[in-house]
Amino acid sequence: MIVVECRKHVSIKNRLGAGKNMTLHCQSKDNDLGQQTIANGDEFGWDFSDNIIGTTLFFCDVGWEKVEEYHFNAYSFGRDRVRCDGVGCSWLLSAEGIYGFNVQTAFWEFMYQWRN
């Protein structure tokens, strides 16, 4: 039996607007990626492999001047193995909310709206 490990990549882009930094803290059950400060126009990303039982989950807490803290799933095996075409997930954080890129449709989809 041959097992092929497919590396995944998640990237989170700050597109909040000029001069607007965001703080980002992402982790899984096994990996804490630490708190990051991302300037507008920059991005943060990481590579990983899915676990063997198909339950890989990375979640993030994000904050910026209008949102103290917002929690979202940056990678969920069940949701993203098809949407991200099995390779990686791209997120774009804007003043309106969070968009995820769907590789299947080649469109940015509005996924999460900031809470007031």
C-alpha angles and dihedrals in degrees: 000000000000120000117200116199112212114202116218129206129206121193128185117197125201110223097153094125141268114330095002114129123188131206116223131188116181130179147151129212089275106026129055109192094192130233116306132190110214121194121217109279094024130099142205124215144169141189128228144149126244116251117252095252095054099244101115112150130175117183131185139203113210131186137180138159095293098034122051094194135348124181122209139159108251093185129013116171094218095050102033108038088085102026091053093039093242094287112073149333128234123200129190118199113204135169088265097051142276125326125194123203114235109208091195094059098025090228135118106242122206102239110164134022119210114252116237 
